[in-house]
Amino acid sequence: MREYIKNEVSKLRVESGVTQEDLAAKVNVSRQTIIALEKGNYTPSILLALKIAGFFELSVDKIFKITYEK
């Protein structure tokens, strides 16, 4: 069984009216990192996950979830 991290970053970002570039600047990463994260091609470090959660004022587990694929 394969496990990966699913996230709600794109949904939260769009709902908040924030651009990928703005979010990247706020959490001190590149726009390309945000793109990869939203596409599910990048697993964030704990530090980055905490920064994103802080930006959206949510707990990390509300944004990132472990998903299992058979």
N, C-alpha and C positions, 0 to 999 in steps of 0.2 A: 504494500500500500504506500503510495507516494503522498507526502504531506507538503503543503506549501502555505504561504501566508496570503490571505485575501485581505484587501483593504478598501476602505470607504473614502480615501483621500480625494479622488476626483469628484465624487458626489458632494462631499462636504465643501470642497473648494468652490464648485459651481454654485451651490446654494448660498455660499457666503459672498459671492460676487468677486472673488479673488482670482487673479490670473496666475498661471503657472510661474511666471517670472516673479510676481509679488511674493508668492508663497516661498519660492526658492530663496529670495533675498531675506525673508523673515527667519528662515531656519538655517541660513548660511550654507546652501548647497547650490549646484548649478540647476538651470531649468531642465537640462537633460536628465538629471537625477530624478526630478519630479515626474517627468514624462515616463521614465522607465518604471518608477514606483507605481504610477497610476495604471500602467499597462500590465503590471504584475511581473515585470522582468527584473525587478530589483527588490531585495529584502533589506529593509533599513537596519542600521545599527540600533542598539537600544537608545543611544543618545539622540539619534535622529527621530526615532519613534516618539520619544518623550518631548522633543521640541515641537513636533507636529501636533501631538496631543495638547500641549500647552497652548499652541497657537489657536486651536479650535476650542479650547477650554473643555476638553473631554478627557476621559481616562483612555489609556492606550488600548485597553480591551474593547472599547467602543468603536475604535477605528481599525484595529488589526485583529484578525482571527485566523487560527490555524484551520485549514481545510484539508480533508483527506480525499484522495482520488484512487479508485481501484484500478 
